Amino acid sequence: MKLRTLILGLCSASALAFAAHAESITIATVNNGDMVRMQKLTDDFTKANPDIQLNWVTLEENVLRERVTTDIATKGGQYDVMTIGTYEVPIWAKQSWLLPLEKLGADYDVKDIIPAIAGGLSVDGKLYAAPFYGESSFVMYRKDLMEKAGLKMPDAPTWDFIRQAADKMTDRANGVNGICLRGKAGWGENMAFLTAMSNSFGARWFDMDWKPQFDQPEWKKTLQFYVDMMKADGPEGASSNGFNENLALFQQGKCGMWIDATVAASFVSDPKNSTVADKVGYALAPDNGLGKRGNWLWAWSLAIPAGTTKADAAEKFVSWATSKHYAELVASKEGWANVPPGTRSSLYANPEYQKAAPFAKMTLDSINAADPTHPTVKPVPYVGVQFVAIPEFQGLGTTVGQLFSAALAGQSSVDDALKQAQDAATATMTEGGYIK
């Protein structure tokens, strides 16, 4: 009995000693479906790395951006892994706020990352964030409602066709909105959509001298078209709807069309969660015949802040979550259609994925169609499709997003929203020394 007690005591002491030596890393991430799924699958990581414990901070998109920006700018040190996007990575890397990812492992295959995605996450040839999923945006639509309306969705529709289809598909009596679009204020919420849309209308944030352009007719056409269409054919309370809210509406059969992130395709076509899974078609984001489509380019990515004291453990996790192995893990548990898209060329060459994901080709075509270095019809001094890659954009984009959301809600006119956006942008750019 004494021997057994002694052995149990030694085992308990060993376990406590191990726990004391286990390294705990804190991961800040967004509450999107792919990230929620990742958390459920992390037993695979902890089995291979029993000396690393994972703590999760899962936040709504706007809150996540605010928290991680504040933390990294103030060197708060709350997080060891941050989920950030294509906007933040080059700016933060140049500030030396991020660590380059140089220990992802021999079998990680960095060259397999889609070039358009890798380019947005690299500075001077070094990768500073690993893409968890990459995306553009496109049209998701109800094939049955399109047919009922007597229309056929082109692979490359115009905005005029979208407006016509939205009008014909709206059926208030049966709770169907012709179109669902982002209205929630935020530089990465409604302004991601509206900035990409504005590119196809010939608008731009700034001219080559960094003078704001919200007083120009192209922005008036963009915002007026958007507000008019949403009032006629959008859901009630649209000014509160972001990605997740519109996803729920589409899955519930309440949207004829939804123009948003290509990553949504696996969710709207999943019969477990979508009531219209077998009725969804896909098309490129609309254009106006000016040579630019209203689609963006983005990657939600995992990065390691320079202030962490647990860089090696953090990079092990980043490698696991963005690896080919992780894609195969998701496929084995959830099916190939639910693998995080838009990051690796090998996924799009995989016959199993092509068969399981009818949206695969349109996703890749949309990603490849976006050009962050030439995002607009007229020349601009900035890089970025649905954002402007300058530090001031985060605050300014959110301010403009609030003004445009208020116009959608009927709290101000389109003209007033644009005037206030012009004034806010002029003040920001003057204060930042871009204009005198």
HELIX and SHEET records of a PDB file:
HELIX    1   1 LYS A    2  HIS A   21  1                                  20    
HELIX    2   2 GLY A   33  LYS A   40  1                                   8    
HELIX    3   3 ASP A   43  ALA A   48  1                                   6    
HELIX    4   4 GLU A   61  ALA A   73  1                                  13    
HELIX    5   5 GLU A   88  LYS A   94  1                                   7    
HELIX    6   6 VAL A  110  ASP A  112  5                                   3    
HELIX    7   7 PRO A  115  GLY A  120  1                                   6    
HELIX    8   8 LYS A  143  LYS A  148  1                                   6    
HELIX    9   9 TRP A  159  MET A  169  1                                  11    
HELIX   10  10 ARG A  172  ASN A  174  5                                   3    
HELIX   11  11 ASN A  190  SER A  200  1                                  11    
HELIX   12  12 PRO A  217  ASP A  233  1                                  17    
HELIX   13  13 ALA A  238  SER A  240  5                                   3    
HELIX   14  14 PHE A  243  GLN A  251  1                                   9    
HELIX   15  15 THR A  262  ALA A  264  5                                   3    
HELIX   16  16 ALA A  265  VAL A  268  1                                   4    
HELIX   17  17 ALA A  277  LYS A  279  5                                   3    
HELIX   18  18 ALA A  311  ALA A  321  1                                  11    
HELIX   19  19 LYS A  324  GLU A  334  1                                  11    
HELIX   20  20 TRP A  336  ASN A  338  5                                   3    
HELIX   21  21 SER A  345  TYR A  348  1                                   4    
HELIX   22  22 PRO A  351  ALA A  356  1                                   6    
HELIX   23  23 ALA A  360  ALA A  369  1                                  10    
HELIX   24  24 PHE A  393  LEU A  408  1                                  16    
HELIX   25  25 VAL A  414  GLU A  431  1                                  18    
SHEET    1   A 5 ILE A  52  LEU A  59  0                                        
SHEET    2   A 5 GLU A  23  VAL A  30  1                                        
SHEET    3   A 5 VAL A  81  ILE A  84  1                                        
SHEET    4   A 5 TRP A 298  ALA A 303 -1                                        
SHEET    5   A 5 ALA A 130  GLU A 135 -1                                        
SHEET    1   B 2 SER A 122  VAL A 123  0                                        
SHEET    2   B 2 LYS A 126  LEU A 127 -1                                        
SHEET    1   C 4 ASN A 177  CYS A 180  0                                        
SHEET    2   C 4 CYS A 255  ALA A 261  1                                        
SHEET    3   C 4 SER A 137  ARG A 142 -1                                        
SHEET    4   C 4 VAL A 280  LEU A 284 -1                                        
END                                                                             
